[in-house]
Amino acid sequence: SFIHLLEQHGMIETVVIEECVFLPISELDRLEKMVRLHFELDINLEGIETINHLLQRITNMQEQIVSLSNRLKAWEGDD
């Protein structure tokens, strides 16, 4: 199934309890986005992997910008 393919590609994590596979609640938003990309926009797994990678890079850059901005404000406040 699609969820197993996503897990095999390392895009989501599942939990096995008593031989049953479950999806943690924390993964539901990510899964929903990937399902929409695949089924509504007809994007293949490789495309979804690329999109996820780029979105993670954007998130990391945004966090870095906030951190640098805070450091700059603190430095400017030392005058």
KAJOJO-V241162 format. One record per residue. N is the residue number from 1. RES is the residue in one letter. PHI is phi in degrees with one decimal (999 if undefined). PSI is psi in whole degrees, 0 to 359 (* if undefined). NEAR is the number of other ideal C-beta (glycine too) atoms within 12 Angstrom. Layout:
n:N res:RES phi:PHI psi:PSI near:NEAR
n:N res:RES phi:PHI psi:PSI near:NEAR
This chain:
n:1 res:S phi:999 psi:170 near:13
n:2 res:F phi:-61.2 psi:319 near:21
n:3 res:I phi:-63.2 psi:320 near:24
n:4 res:H phi:-65.4 psi:322 near:15
n:5 res:L phi:-63.9 psi:317 near:21
n:6 res:L phi:-61.8 psi:321 near:28
n:7 res:E phi:-67.0 psi:317 near:24
n:8 res:Q phi:-61.1 psi:327 near:15
n:9 res:H phi:-86.4 psi:1 near:22
n:10 res:G phi:75.5 psi:21 near:15
n:11 res:M phi:-89.9 psi:338 near:32
n:12 res:I phi:-139.3 psi:163 near:31
n:13 res:E phi:-118.4 psi:140 near:21
n:14 res:T phi:-118.9 psi:166 near:24
n:15 res:V phi:-123.6 psi:135 near:16
n:16 res:V phi:-105.6 psi:122 near:12
n:17 res:I phi:-127.5 psi:119 near:10
n:18 res:E phi:49.6 psi:50 near:7
n:19 res:E phi:66.9 psi:11 near:7
n:20 res:C phi:-109.8 psi:138 near:9
n:21 res:V phi:-94.0 psi:129 near:18
n:22 res:F phi:-124.2 psi:155 near:18
n:23 res:L phi:-107.0 psi:122 near:27
n:24 res:P phi:-61.5 psi:149 near:17
n:25 res:I phi:-56.5 psi:325 near:12
n:26 res:S phi:-63.8 psi:343 near:13
n:27 res:E phi:-94.2 psi:351 near:22
n:28 res:L phi:-62.6 psi:317 near:17
n:29 res:D phi:-61.9 psi:315 near:15
n:30 res:R phi:-62.6 psi:316 near:27
n:31 res:L phi:-61.7 psi:316 near:29
n:32 res:E phi:-59.5 psi:317 near:18
n:33 res:K phi:-62.9 psi:316 near:22
n:34 res:M phi:-67.8 psi:323 near:32
n:35 res:V phi:-63.2 psi:316 near:24
n:36 res:R phi:-63.3 psi:315 near:17
n:37 res:L phi:-59.2 psi:317 near:26
n:38 res:H phi:-75.3 psi:309 near:27
n:39 res:F phi:-87.0 psi:325 near:15
n:40 res:E phi:-87.7 psi:325 near:11
n:41 res:L phi:-105.5 psi:359 near:14
n:42 res:D phi:57.8 psi:43 near:11
n:43 res:I phi:-94.2 psi:132 near:19
n:44 res:N phi:-76.6 psi:174 near:17
n:45 res:L phi:-60.0 psi:320 near:24
n:46 res:E phi:-63.4 psi:321 near:15
n:47 res:G phi:-65.3 psi:319 near:18
n:48 res:I phi:-64.6 psi:319 near:30
n:49 res:E phi:-59.5 psi:316 near:23
n:50 res:T phi:-63.6 psi:315 near:17
n:51 res:I phi:-61.6 psi:315 near:23
n:52 res:N phi:-61.7 psi:318 near:26
n:53 res:H phi:-61.6 psi:314 near:17
n:54 res:L phi:-65.9 psi:320 near:14
n:55 res:L phi:-63.9 psi:323 near:20
n:56 res:Q phi:-66.9 psi:320 near:16
n:57 res:R phi:-63.5 psi:319 near:14
n:58 res:I phi:-62.5 psi:315 near:14
n:59 res:T phi:-60.3 psi:316 near:14
n:60 res:N phi:-62.3 psi:318 near:14
n:61 res:M phi:-65.3 psi:320 near:14
n:62 res:Q phi:-63.1 psi:319 near:14
n:63 res:E phi:-64.3 psi:321 near:14
n:64 res:Q phi:-66.3 psi:320 near:14
n:65 res:I phi:-61.6 psi:316 near:14
n:66 res:V phi:-62.0 psi:316 near:14
n:67 res:S phi:-63.0 psi:313 near:14
n:68 res:L phi:-65.8 psi:322 near:14
n:69 res:S phi:-63.4 psi:318 near:14
n:70 res:N phi:-64.6 psi:319 near:14
n:71 res:R phi:-65.0 psi:320 near:14
n:72 res:L phi:-65.5 psi:317 near:13
n:73 res:K phi:-61.4 psi:318 near:13
n:74 res:A phi:-65.2 psi:320 near:12
n:75 res:W phi:-67.6 psi:318 near:11
n:76 res:E phi:-66.6 psi:331 near:10
n:77 res:G phi:-74.5 psi:347 near:9
n:78 res:D phi:-76.9 psi:353 near:8
n:79 res:D phi:-58.2 psi:* near:6
